[in-house]
Structures are given as structure tokens and as C-alpha cells.
Amino acid sequence: MLFAISGSQGSGKTTIINELKKRGYPTVERKTSRSILEEWGVTLSEVNNDRDLTIKFQDEILERKKVDEYCATEPSRIFFTERTYADLFTYALIAIGKDNEYSEWLDDYFIRCAELQTRYSANFYLPSGQFEIEHDGVRGSNQHYGKMVDLVMRDVSARMNSQAGLDPETMRSRGPKLVDIDQLELKYRAEQILNHILKFR
């Protein structure tokens, strides 16, 4: 079973992933966007200022994430991964959503992301503003930008999960359960997540 940890920048995703790893749970490892930027020899600003490159970048992130997570879907084991396909769509939407000529691509990207979102057994969503956003040259570090990302990402996650449709065999939602993590301390965050996982076993 694959469980996703999501949230905007500064929400503590990496911190909780590392805590779960210390507790013995396998995780899907890779900072996908950073690895692409390094391989392509470009900056995020260059990507965001070139719409065709933005689309190429978002498609590449989706494909690499899909490959990375494929091995972590066996039902007998618990895996954790950082970020979801709803997260990917959120950043694409913020980057090019105002440009009408890319509306058709965005609609298609939403469908592709929503279908892949069904891989997760649950999506644990962390609220923003828990940590100061690190200025690492990749993520936007402005607090207002971070809050905007959080509001959009939480909404996209809820819509994407509910719009994943019903499994005709079970008549249950095919999308992952969206669980808001309201604990702030690391220990209690981990316990809240693991207590939810017990319901899936």
C-alpha cells in the first residue's frame, strides 16, 4: 500500500517522511523536480518563464514520479511517498493557468494526474506555515505565495480524489482518502498518520 504525504512548502513533508523512515517504514526517495533541473541545466525561473518548457517539465515530473512509485504499490507492504499528483497539477495550474492557450493541456493534465492519484491508499495533507520556508533556489519562499499554494493544493486534492470516480466492482471511491493532519508536533503527527493506517489493514 502506498500512502502519500502532501502539503505546500514549509508544511513539514520531508521532516515527517524522515521520521517515518526512522520508524522502519520504506519510502520512495527522490526530489524529482530538483533532479530534472540539475540534469537539464536550467533553473526553476527559466522553466516558469518558458511555457513550452513548463509543460515539458511537468510532463517529465509526472513520468518520473509514476516510475519511482510503481515498485511501491504491492498490497502487502506499507510505503510512504512525498507529494501527490494533485501537488503536481497545483504547481502546473499556478504556473500557466492564466494562459488560455494552455487550457486544453491543463484539463488533460488534470485527468492524467487524477488517474494516477488512485494509486494511493490515503493522502495525508499537512497544513502550511509550520516551518519557515527554506530558500533553496527551487521552491518559492514567500509566505504569501506559500499560503496561496496551500489553499489551491488542498482544494485540488479534495476535487481530484472525489472525481476519481467509483470502482464498479466495489462501488467505492477509487480516489484515496484525504486525511488532514492537525497535529503539529512531529511525534504526534507520526502517530496520527500511523493510527489512520491501522484502519487499512
Backbone as numpy.savetxt, mean C-alpha at the origin, in Angstrom:
# Nx Ny Nz CAx CAy CAz Cx Cy Cz
-1.12 -16.79 3.95 -1.97 -15.59 3.95 -1.09 -14.36 3.95
-1.48 -13.39 3.17 -0.70 -12.16 3.04 -1.48 -11.00 3.65
-0.86 -10.33 4.61 -1.47 -9.19 5.30 -0.67 -7.94 4.98
-1.37 -6.88 4.65 -0.72 -5.64 4.24 -0.78 -4.59 5.33
0.32 -3.84 5.45 0.39 -2.69 6.34 0.44 -1.45 5.46
-0.54 -0.57 5.59 -0.55 0.60 4.72 -0.80 1.87 5.52
-0.65 3.00 4.84 -0.80 4.31 5.46 0.11 5.29 4.75
-0.12 6.56 4.99 0.69 7.58 4.33 2.07 7.67 4.97
2.90 8.55 4.45 4.24 8.71 4.98 4.17 9.21 6.43
5.07 8.66 7.26 5.09 9.05 8.66 4.09 8.32 9.54
3.45 7.29 8.99 2.45 6.56 9.78 3.08 5.42 10.58
4.32 5.05 10.26 5.01 4.00 11.02 4.97 2.63 10.40
4.79 2.55 9.09 4.69 1.26 8.41 5.97 0.42 8.59
7.11 1.03 8.29 8.36 0.29 8.39 8.64 -0.13 9.83
8.30 0.73 10.77 8.53 0.43 12.19 7.75 -0.80 12.62
6.47 -0.88 12.24 5.65 -2.02 12.65 6.05 -3.27 11.88
6.44 -3.12 10.61 6.92 -4.27 9.84 8.16 -4.87 10.50
9.08 -4.01 10.93 10.29 -4.49 11.60 9.97 -5.18 12.93
8.97 -4.66 13.64 8.56 -5.28 14.90 7.96 -6.67 14.66
7.13 -6.79 13.65 6.53 -8.08 13.33 7.60 -9.07 12.86
8.60 -8.57 12.14 9.70 -9.42 11.70 10.50 -9.92 12.90
10.71 -9.03 13.88 11.42 -9.44 15.10 10.65 -10.51 15.85
9.34 -10.52 15.71 8.50 -11.52 16.38 8.42 -12.82 15.59
9.15 -12.89 14.49 9.25 -14.15 13.76 8.38 -14.28 12.53
7.69 -13.20 12.13 6.82 -13.27 10.97 7.59 -12.87 9.71
7.51 -13.68 8.65 8.19 -13.32 7.40 7.54 -12.11 6.74
8.35 -11.30 6.10 7.85 -10.10 5.44 8.37 -10.04 4.01
7.62 -9.36 3.17 8.05 -9.12 1.79 8.96 -7.90 1.81
10.21 -8.11 1.45 11.22 -7.05 1.58 11.51 -6.40 0.23
11.36 -5.10 0.14 11.91 -4.30 -0.96 11.23 -2.95 -0.94
12.03 -1.90 -1.04 11.52 -0.56 -1.23 11.43 -0.35 -2.74
10.28 -0.72 -3.30 10.15 -0.83 -4.75 10.42 0.48 -5.48
9.81 1.57 -5.02 9.99 2.83 -5.74 11.43 3.28 -5.71
12.09 3.10 -4.58 13.49 3.51 -4.49 14.38 2.68 -5.40
14.11 1.38 -5.47 14.95 0.53 -6.32 14.78 0.91 -7.79
13.57 1.28 -8.20 13.35 1.68 -9.59 14.07 2.99 -9.89
13.94 3.96 -9.00 14.60 5.25 -9.20 16.11 5.07 -9.33
16.67 4.21 -8.49 18.12 3.97 -8.54 18.52 3.30 -9.86
17.74 2.30 -10.28 18.06 1.59 -11.53 17.92 2.50 -12.74
16.89 3.36 -12.73 16.64 4.24 -13.86 17.51 5.49 -13.82
18.12 5.76 -12.68 18.96 6.94 -12.56 18.20 8.24 -12.65
17.00 8.25 -12.05 16.18 9.46 -12.06 15.73 9.77 -10.63
15.25 10.99 -10.45 14.70 11.38 -9.16 13.18 11.32 -9.23
12.54 11.33 -8.07 11.07 11.32 -8.04 10.52 12.59 -8.66
11.19 13.71 -8.47 10.75 14.97 -9.09 10.75 14.86 -10.61
11.79 14.22 -11.15 11.85 14.03 -12.60 10.70 13.15 -13.08
10.39 12.12 -12.31 9.28 11.23 -12.67 7.96 12.01 -12.64
7.74 12.76 -11.58 6.48 13.48 -11.41 6.30 14.62 -12.39
7.39 15.11 -12.96 7.30 16.22 -13.91 7.24 15.76 -15.36
7.25 14.46 -15.56 7.15 13.89 -16.91 6.01 12.87 -16.86
4.86 13.23 -17.44 3.67 12.40 -17.30 3.86 11.00 -17.88
4.52 10.91 -19.03 4.75 9.58 -19.61 5.65 8.75 -18.71
6.64 9.38 -18.10 7.52 8.68 -17.19 6.78 8.29 -15.91
5.84 9.14 -15.49 5.01 8.82 -14.31 4.23 7.52 -14.54
3.62 7.41 -15.70 2.84 6.21 -16.02 3.75 4.98 -16.11
4.88 5.13 -16.76 5.83 4.02 -16.86 6.28 3.59 -15.47
6.53 4.56 -14.60 6.98 4.31 -13.23 5.91 3.57 -12.44
4.65 4.03 -12.52 3.56 3.39 -11.78 3.32 1.96 -12.27
3.40 1.77 -13.58 3.23 0.41 -14.12 4.34 -0.52 -13.63
5.56 0.01 -13.57 6.71 -0.79 -13.13 6.58 -1.15 -11.65
6.14 -0.19 -10.82 5.93 -0.47 -9.39 4.92 -1.59 -9.22
3.82 -1.51 -9.96 2.77 -2.52 -9.84 3.30 -3.90 -10.21
4.03 -3.98 -11.31 4.53 -5.28 -11.76 5.54 -5.86 -10.77
6.43 -5.03 -10.25 7.42 -5.55 -9.30 6.79 -5.98 -8.00
5.81 -5.21 -7.53 5.12 -5.58 -6.30 4.38 -6.89 -6.48
3.75 -7.05 -7.63 3.02 -8.29 -7.93 3.96 -9.49 -7.89
5.13 -9.36 -8.49 6.11 -10.46 -8.50 6.64 -10.72 -7.10
6.99 -9.65 -6.39 7.56 -9.81 -5.05 6.60 -10.52 -4.10
5.31 -10.24 -4.24 4.33 -10.78 -3.30 3.76 -12.13 -3.71
4.08 -12.57 -4.92 3.50 -13.82 -5.41 3.85 -15.00 -4.53
5.09 -15.04 -4.04 5.54 -16.18 -3.25 4.98 -16.14 -1.83
4.31 -15.05 -1.45 3.84 -14.90 -0.07 2.34 -15.11 0.06
1.75 -15.83 -0.87 0.30 -16.01 -0.85 -0.13 -17.42 -0.45
0.82 -18.26 -0.03 0.42 -19.62 0.36 -0.45 -19.55 1.62
-1.58 -20.27 1.63 -2.57 -20.11 2.70 -2.13 -20.62 4.07
-1.11 -21.46 4.12 -0.73 -22.08 5.39 0.22 -21.23 6.22
0.74 -20.15 5.66 1.69 -19.31 6.37 1.22 -17.85 6.40
1.72 -17.10 7.38 1.39 -15.69 7.51 2.57 -14.85 7.03
2.31 -13.95 6.10 3.31 -13.01 5.61 2.78 -11.59 5.79
3.71 -10.65 5.94 3.35 -9.24 5.98 4.04 -8.51 4.84
3.36 -7.51 4.29 3.95 -6.69 3.25 3.63 -5.23 3.54
4.54 -4.36 3.12 4.35 -2.92 3.33 3.75 -2.29 2.08
2.69 -1.54 2.26 1.94 -0.85 1.20 1.02 -1.83 0.46
-0.01 -1.25 -0.13 -0.98 -2.02 -0.91 -1.09 -1.43 -2.31
-1.89 -2.08 -3.14 -2.13 -1.56 -4.48 -3.01 -0.31 -4.41
-3.79 -0.18 -3.35 -4.55 1.07 -3.14 -3.59 2.22 -2.90
-2.49 1.96 -2.20 -1.46 2.98 -1.99 -0.88 3.42 -3.33
-0.57 2.44 -4.19 0.01 2.76 -5.49 -0.94 3.65 -6.29
-2.23 3.27 -6.30 -3.19 4.07 -7.05 -3.29 5.48 -6.48
-3.25 5.61 -5.16 -3.36 6.92 -4.53 -2.27 7.86 -5.03
-1.04 7.39 -5.06 0.06 8.25 -5.50 -0.04 8.57 -6.99
-0.52 7.62 -7.79 -0.74 7.90 -9.21 -1.84 8.94 -9.39
-2.90 8.81 -8.62 -4.02 9.74 -8.69 -3.58 11.15 -8.34
-2.80 11.28 -7.26 -2.33 12.60 -6.84 -1.38 13.21 -7.87
-0.58 12.34 -8.50 0.41 12.83 -9.46 -0.22 13.33 -10.76
-1.22 12.61 -11.30 -1.73 12.96 -12.64 -3.25 13.06 -12.71
-3.92 13.00 -11.56 -5.38 13.01 -11.59 -6.00 14.26 -12.17
-5.28 15.37 -12.13 -5.82 16.63 -12.64 -5.71 16.74 -14.16
-4.97 15.84 -14.78 -4.74 15.89 -16.22 -5.76 14.99 -16.92
-6.74 15.58 -17.56 -7.85 14.82 -18.13 -7.42 13.81 -19.18
-6.31 14.07 -19.86 -5.89 13.14 -20.91 -5.44 11.80 -20.36
-5.23 11.73 -19.05 -4.82 10.47 -18.44 -5.95 9.81 -17.65
-7.16 10.31 -17.82 -8.30 9.80 -17.07 -8.58 8.32 -17.38
-8.50 7.97 -18.65 -8.76 6.57 -19.05 -7.71 5.64 -18.45
-6.44 6.07 -18.49 -5.38 5.24 -17.90 -5.60 5.07 -16.40
-5.99 6.15 -15.70 -6.24 6.06 -14.27 -7.38 5.09 -13.95
-8.45 5.14 -14.74 -9.58 4.22 -14.52 -9.12 2.78 -14.68
-8.30 2.53 -15.71 -7.78 1.17 -15.92 -6.83 0.77 -14.80
-6.01 1.71 -14.34 -5.06 1.42 -13.27 -5.80 1.08 -11.98
-6.92 1.77 -11.73 -7.73 1.46 -10.55 -8.22 0.01 -10.61
-8.71 -0.41 -11.76 -9.23 -1.77 -11.91 -8.12 -2.79 -11.69
-6.95 -2.54 -12.27 -5.83 -3.47 -12.10 -5.40 -3.56 -10.64
-5.32 -2.40 -9.98 -4.93 -2.37 -8.58 -5.98 -3.06 -7.70
-7.25 -2.82 -7.98 -8.32 -3.41 -7.18 -8.31 -4.93 -7.29
-8.03 -5.45 -8.47 -7.97 -6.90 -8.66 -6.81 -7.50 -7.85
-5.66 -6.84 -7.87 -4.52 -7.35 -7.12 -4.71 -7.16 -5.61
-5.52 -6.19 -5.22 -5.80 -5.96 -3.81 -6.48 -7.17 -3.16
-7.14 -7.98 -3.97 -7.84 -9.16 -3.45 -6.87 -10.23 -2.94
-5.58 -10.08 -3.20 -4.59 -11.04 -2.69 -4.48 -10.98 -1.16
-4.80 -9.82 -0.59 -4.59 -9.64 0.85 -5.74 -10.22 1.66
-5.39 -10.87 2.76 -6.42 -11.33 3.68 -6.98 -10.18 4.49
-6.13 -9.20 4.80 -6.57 -7.99 5.50 -5.58 -6.88 5.21
-6.10 -5.66 5.29 -5.29 -4.47 5.08 -5.33 -3.66 6.36
-4.22 -3.61 7.09 -4.14 -2.86 8.34 -3.69 -1.44 8.03
-4.57 -0.48 8.32 -4.31 0.91 7.95 -3.86 1.71 9.17
-2.68 2.36 9.04 -2.12 3.16 10.12 -2.43 4.64 9.88
-2.88 5.36 10.91 -3.17 6.79 10.74 -1.90 7.61 10.55
-2.03 8.73 9.89 -0.86 9.58 9.63 -0.48 10.40 10.86
0.68 11.04 10.77 1.09 11.98 11.79 1.69 11.38 13.04
2.00 10.10 13.02 2.56 9.47 14.21 4.06 9.72 14.35
4.73 9.90 13.22 6.17 10.14 13.21 6.47 11.33 12.30
7.55 12.01 12.60 7.99 13.07 11.70 8.41 12.43 10.39
7.95 13.02 9.29 8.24 12.45 7.98 9.70 12.69 7.62
10.39 11.60 7.35 11.81 11.68 7.01 11.98 12.26 5.61
12.85 13.23 5.49 13.15 13.81 4.17 14.23 12.97 3.53
13.83 11.99 2.71 14.78 11.04 2.15 14.96 11.18 0.64
14.40 12.24 0.07 14.54 12.45 -1.36 13.55 11.67 -2.20
12.71 10.86 -1.56 11.71 10.08 -2.29 10.30 10.52 -1.92
9.96 10.44 -0.66 8.61 10.80 -0.25 8.49 12.29 0.07
7.30 12.83 -0.16 7.04 14.22 0.20 7.05 14.34 1.72
7.78 15.31 2.23 7.93 15.43 3.68 7.08 16.55 4.29
6.34 17.29 3.45 5.50 18.35 3.98 4.32 17.76 4.75
4.04 18.29 5.95 2.98 17.73 6.79 1.60 17.86 6.15
1.35 18.93 5.42 0.04 19.11 4.79 -0.14 18.13 3.64
0.93 17.91 2.90 0.90 16.91 1.83 0.64 15.53 2.42
1.31 15.23 3.54 1.11 13.94 4.19 -0.32 13.73 4.62
-0.96 14.77 5.14 -2.36 14.66 5.56 -3.27 14.45 4.37
-2.99 15.13 3.25 -3.79 14.93 2.04 -3.68 13.49 1.56
-2.44 12.97 1.53 -2.22 11.59 1.10 -3.02 10.64 2.00
-2.99 10.88 3.29 -3.69 10.03 4.25 -5.20 10.00 3.97
-5.79 11.16 3.77 -7.24 11.23 3.53 -7.63 10.52 2.24
-6.85 10.75 1.19 -7.15 10.12 -0.10 -6.91 8.61 -0.03
-5.79 8.22 0.59 -5.43 6.81 0.64 -6.44 5.99 1.44
-6.90 6.54 2.55 -7.90 5.82 3.37 -9.19 5.64 2.58
-9.59 6.67 1.84 -10.81 6.59 1.02 -10.65 5.60 -0.12
-9.51 5.66 -0.81 -9.26 4.73 -1.92 -9.22 3.29 -1.42
-8.59 3.08 -0.26 -8.52 1.72 0.30 -9.91 1.17 0.57
-10.78 1.99 1.15 -12.15 1.54 1.46 -12.92 1.26 0.18
-12.81 2.14 -0.82 -13.55 1.95 -2.07 -13.02 0.76 -2.84
-11.72 0.62 -2.88 -11.13 -0.47 -3.65 -11.49 -1.82 -3.03
-11.46 -1.91 -1.73 -11.80 -3.17 -1.08 -13.25 -3.53 -1.30
-14.15 -2.56 -1.19 -15.58 -2.85 -1.34 -15.95 -3.09 -2.79
-15.22 -2.48 -3.74 -15.53 -2.64 -5.16 -14.86 -3.86 -5.78
-14.12 -4.60 -4.96 -13.50 -5.81 -5.49 -14.55 -6.87 -5.83
-15.77 -6.67 -5.35 -16.87 -7.55 -5.73 -17.03 -8.76 -4.84
-18.01 -9.58 -5.17 -18.31 -10.78 -4.39 -17.77 -12.02 -5.09
-17.26 -12.92 -4.29 -16.86 -14.22 -4.80 -18.13 -15.04 -4.99
-18.45 -15.46 -6.22 -19.70 -16.19 -6.45 -19.80 -17.51 -5.70
-18.66 -18.11 -5.34 -18.68 -19.39 -4.63 -19.01 -19.23 -3.15
-18.53 -18.12 -2.56 -18.76 -17.93 -1.13 -19.74 -16.81 -0.84
-20.04 -15.98 -1.87 -20.91 -14.80 -1.73 -20.38 -13.85 -0.65
-19.06 -13.85 -0.49 -18.43 -12.90 0.42 -17.57 -11.94 -0.39
-17.29 -10.79 0.19 -16.46 -9.81 -0.50 -15.10 -10.42 -0.81
-14.64 -10.22 -2.04 -13.32 -10.71 -2.44 -12.23 -9.78 -1.96
-12.58 -8.55 -1.63 -11.59 -7.59 -1.17 -11.16 -7.87 0.25
-9.98 -7.40 0.64 -9.51 -7.64 2.00 -10.27 -6.81 3.01
-10.34 -7.31 4.22 -10.94 -6.54 5.30 -10.03 -5.36 5.61
-10.61 -4.16 5.69 -9.84 -2.96 6.02 -9.95 -2.72 7.52
-8.81 -2.76 8.20 -8.78 -2.64 9.66 -7.99 -1.40 10.03
-8.64 -0.44 10.67 -7.95 0.76 11.14 -7.25 0.46 12.46
-5.96 0.71 12.50 -5.17 0.49 13.71 -5.17 1.79 14.52
-5.79 1.76 15.68 -5.91 2.99 16.47 -4.90 3.07 17.61
-4.15 1.99 17.84 -3.12 2.03 18.87 -1.91 2.83 18.36
-1.28 3.58 19.26 -0.14 4.40 18.85 1.19 3.80 19.26
1.25 3.16 20.44 2.50 2.56 20.88 2.79 1.29 20.09
4.06 1.10 19.75 4.46 -0.01 18.89 4.00 -1.35 19.42
4.22 -1.62 20.69 3.84 -2.90 21.28 2.36 -3.18 21.09
1.53 -2.18 21.37 0.09 -2.36 21.29 -0.40 -2.40 19.85
0.31 -1.70 18.97 -0.03 -1.80 17.55 0.16 -3.24 17.07
1.31 -3.81 17.41 1.60 -5.19 17.00 0.56 -6.15 17.56
0.20 -5.97 18.82 -0.77 -6.86 19.44 -2.15 -6.71 18.80
-2.53 -5.48 18.46 -3.82 -5.26 17.81 -3.87 -5.98 16.46
-2.78 -5.88 15.70 -2.71 -6.55 14.40 -2.76 -8.07 14.57
-1.96 -8.60 15.49 -1.90 -10.06 15.67 -3.21 -10.61 16.21
-3.90 -9.84 17.04 -5.21 -10.29 17.54 -6.22 -10.38 16.39
-6.15 -9.47 15.44 -7.04 -9.56 14.29 -6.72 -10.77 13.43
-5.43 -11.09 13.33 -5.02 -12.22 12.50 -5.56 -13.54 13.06
-5.70 -13.63 14.37 -6.24 -14.85 14.97 -7.62 -15.19 14.43
-8.36 -14.18 13.98 -9.71 -14.40 13.46 -9.69 -15.07 12.09
-8.51 -15.05 11.44 -8.42 -15.63 10.10 -7.93 -17.06 10.12
-7.59 -17.58 11.31 -6.99 -18.92 11.37 -8.01 -19.97 11.77
